[in-house]
Amino acid sequence: MAMKTILALLIGLLPLVARADLDVFACEPEWAALAEEIGGPLVSAYSATTPYQDPHYIQARPSLIAKVRNADLVVCSGAELEIGWLPALLQKANNRDVLPGKTGYLEASRYVLRLGATGGTDRAQGDIHPLGNPHIQTNPHNIAAVAAELTQRMRDLDPDAAETYELGLLDFLERWEPAMQRWEELAVPLAGTRAITHHKSWVYLEDWLGIGFAISGVPLLAKMEDVSEILPIPPTIRVPGVKPWVLGLANIRGNLMPVLNMNGYLYGNPSRIEKASRILIINREAVVAGLLVDEVYGLRRFKPEEHIGEKAADMGSLGEYLAGMFIDQVRRWNVFSVEKLIRTENFLRVV
């Protein structure tokens, strides 16, 4: 019998005393949908925004104030995404049970690794998030992490129905985890694809999906946004007077670009071109080049808990370009920063 069927039967056998609703006020529709997935008929969820609205800019309407006043649980992305309207709602609603610090207030982004924190900033610079990017929903692993905390809050607020919420979480994860695997398989052909976004809402998607490769046998990761294309070694034209690690110029669909031997650049010992060798095309901040690497492993997927902020020690010249690492069941993946590379004077000086 499928787990979903078993869970449905068990939920049906729970005491009727557990049928009292929890009123959930969600700042974004993702959190309203998640609450309903976990709580089922025990939860009445309302979203302050729709998928077609910008959650940065919402008016603290009287109808929203009434919803917060009657809520048992408020769930928002946080990291100051709703700073323009949520504080006013909480103040005017006068519901002490859903204020920050209470069980009835859940700031979802606190339970994942926030990316892009900028520290002290001036908001005259535009729409920025000094506490980190709040758009955590674009990495599905983040949804699973928030689901666990949301379930715990529901258990605490409605202990008579605690078992129901646990079963609801199990049912959700039973469907969510295979879905993540399916999406990751569908994303494989996107390796090397460049994308333009209106707002920095997709950094968690980019962080979830990285391109694995090796230099001098060291497993590395580059962000999808940093690599525009992955190619076999193209024919090159030698250029006199350049550094030994400059393989030459290549014509890539009518565009001339330098091909650079990364092992030679980093260690002074240009690697031989083998069957597995590939070129990573980078096109960032007016720097267009092909990076010769030992091997490309393709698209890699990681969970937030597999990320380690510290970079590996004793990596020699390569260490200057590392920015943390991910550790999966197979190996350590050092994050290679293309941004650091293209801002290094020695890399830009090819003659």
N, C-alpha and C positions, 0 to 999 in steps of 0.2 A: 504494500500500500504506500502511495507517495506521501512524503513528509507533509505536503500541503493539505492532503486529505486528513491525515492524522491530527494535524494542528486544528483544523476546522472542527473535527469531532470533539477534541478536548475542550476547545473554547465553548462549544455548545453545552458541555457538561458542567461548566463552572456555575457557582451559585448565582441566583438572580440578584443578590444584593450587590453584585459587581456591575450592575447595569447603569449606574449613575454617570452622567456625562461629565467630561472635562471640557471646559470652554478654553480653546487655544486661540490666541491672537498672534498671527504671524506677520512679520513685516514684509516678507517675500513669499510668493506662491510655492516655492520649493519646500519651505518649512511647513506650510499648511498641508501640502500633499503628504509629506513624510509623517506628520503627526497622525493623519487619517489612516495611512498604511499601517502604522504600528497599533493605534488604538481602535481602529475599526468603528463599530457603532457606539463605542464608549466615548468617542471624541467628536466634538463639534468645533471645527477649525475654520477660521476666517482669515483671509489675507488682505492686508492693507493696500497691496499693489497687485497689478496684473502682469503677465509676462511682457506686455507691450508698454509698460511704464518704466521710467527711470527712477529707481528707488532713492536716488540722491535728492530728488525734488518732489516732495509730496506735501500737501497742505494738511495741517492738523485740524481736520474738519470735525464738527460736533458729532457726526456719526461714528468716527473713529474713536473719539474720546469715550463715547458710550460703550463701545466694544471693549476697550481696555479696562474700563471701570468694572465690567462684568466678567473679565477674564480670570481664569485660574492660572494660566501660564502664558507668558509672552515669549516668543521665539523670534530673534532677529539675527542678522548676519553679524552686526557689530563692527568693530574696528572703525567706528565713526562713519560708517556708510549712511546711517539714518540720523546723523547728528543735527541735521537741519529741521527735523520735525518730531522725532521720537521723544526727546526730553520734554517738549511741550505737552505731548500726549500724556506722558507719565505724570507730569505735574498736575495737569487739569483733571485727570481721571481720579486722582486721590485714592488709588488702590495700593495700599502699602504692601500687599502680598506679591506684587509683580515688579517691585522696584529692584534696581541692580543690587546684587548681593543676597537677594532672597531666592528661595527654591523656585519661585514662580517666574523667575527671569532667567532666560537662557540666551547667552551670546554665543552663537554657533562657532564663530571663527576662533574662539578661545581654545577649542578642542582639536585644532589641527595646526600644522606648521604654517604660520603666516609668512608670506613671501612679500618682498618689496618694501619692507619697513624703511622709512627715510629719516626717522628721528625728528628733531626740531625743524620745522619748515614754516614758510610764510604762505598762507593760503592765497596771496596775490599771485602766486605762481600758477594757479589753476586748481583743478579738481584733483587733489592728491590725498594720499592716505598715510600719514606719518606712523600709524600703528601697524601698518602692513596692508596689503591688498585684501579687501573684504569679499571679493567675488570667488569664494572658495568652491562654489557648486560645480565649476567646470572640471574638477577632478573627482570622478565618482567614488574614489577611495575616501574622500573627505565626507561624502554623504553617509557612508557606512560608519565613520567615526562619530559623526553628530548623532546618528540614529541610536547608538549605544547610550550616549549621555541623555538624549531626549527620553529614552525608555526609563532610565533611572529617575528622571524628574517626575515622570508620570507615576511611577511606583511610589515615590515619596508623597506625592500630592493625593493619590487615590490608592492607599495601601490595600483596601479590600479587593481591588482589581489587579493587584501586582502580578499575579500569575498570568492574567490575560495579556498584559502588556509584554511580558517576557515571551509568550507564545507568538504574539504579533511581530516582535522583533525577529524571532527565528524564522517565521514565515517570510518576512520581508527579505532577510539576508539570503534565504534559500533561493529567491528569485533574482536578487540584485547581483550576487557574486557571479553566477553564470552569464548574466547580462554584461558585466564588466569584461569578462573574458571574450565575449562575442564582439564587443566594441573595440577591444584591443586588436583582435584579428582583422577587423574591418579597417583599422587605422594603419595597418602595415604599409599599404600602397602610398600613404601620405608622406612617407619618409622623403625628405628633401624638398617638399612642397613649401613655397613661401605664401604667406597670408598677410592681409592688411586688415587691421581692426580699427574701429572708430575710437574705442576707449580701451584701457588696459584691463579688460575683463577676462582675458584668456590666459593669464600667466600660469594659472594652476593646470590648465590643459597642457601648456607647453612644458611645464615641469614634470607632469605625469609621463609624457612621451619624449624620450630622448634618443639620439642616434649613437649607438655604440661603435667604437673603433679602437684601434691599437696603434701606438707609436712605441717603437723599441720594445714590443712585447707587453707594454703596460695598458690594461683595459681602461678606456676613457669614455666619457659621455659628452656630447655637445647638444645644446638645446636645438629643437627642431627649427626655431626661428633663425638660428645662426648658419644653417646649412641649406643652401638653395638647391643643391643637386649633388648626386653621387654618381661618379662616372668611372669606367675603366680608364687606364692610362692612355691619354690621347697622344698623337704625334706632336713633338715639340721642336722648336727651332732654337738652337743654341744662340745665346747673345754674348758677344765678347765683353770682357771687363766686369762681369757681374760676380757676386759672391758664389763660392763653390756649391752652396745649397740651393741655388736657383737652377732648376732643371732646364728652363727655357720658356719660350712663349708658345702657347697653344691657341688654336682657333676653335673656339666653342660656339658653334652656330653663328659664325660671322663676327664674334667678339674676341679680340685678342686679350689674353690674360696670362700673367706669369704663373708657372707651376713651381711650387716650392717644396723641396724635400725636407720634411719636418724633422726627421732623424738627424739630417745634416745640420739644420739650423740649431737644434737644441744641443746636440752632442758633438758636432764637428765631424761626424762620420756618416755621410750620406748612405741611406739604406739602398740595397739592391732592389730593382723592380722584379717582383715575383708575380705568380699567377693570381695571388690573393690581393695584391696591391690595388688601391683605389685612390681616386681624387675626390676630396670634399671641396665643393665650390662654395666659397663664402662671398657674400656681397653685403657689406655693412659699412655704413658711414663713409661711403665713396671708396672703400677698399674692396677691390674685386680680385680674387686670386684662387688658384687651385692648390690645395694642401695634399701632398703625397703622404699617405699613411700606409702602414703595413697591411691592414685588413679592416674591413667594415663588417660589424656584426648585425647591422640592421636596427630596426626600431626596438628600443628597450622600454619596458613599463615598470614603474616602481610605486610602492606604497609610501605614504608620508612617513611612516615609522621606520622605513629603511634609509632615511636621510640622516647624515651626520654632518654637522656644520664644519667641523674641523677638517682641514686638508691633511693628506698623508705626509709624513715626515720623510726626510732622506730621499727626496725625489730628484735631486740635482737641479739642472736648469729647468726641467719640466715643472718643478714645484712652483715657479714664479707665475705660472698660468693656471694653477688649480684653484678651485673654489668649492671646497667640500667634497663629499663623496656619498654614494649610495652603496649599501651592502645587501645583497640578496643571498639566496641559498647557495649560489655558485661561487661568487667572487666579489671583490671590492671594485667598484667603479668610481674612478676619480673624475670629477666634473671639470672639463676643460673649458676655460673662459676665452671665447673668441674675442670678447670685448677687451680683455687685458692684452691679448696678442696684438690686435691692430693698433693699440695705443703705445706699443713698445717701439722706441726709436730705432733700435737695432733691426727689428723685423721690417720696418718700412725702408731701411737703407739697404737696398739690394746691390748697390755698386760701391 
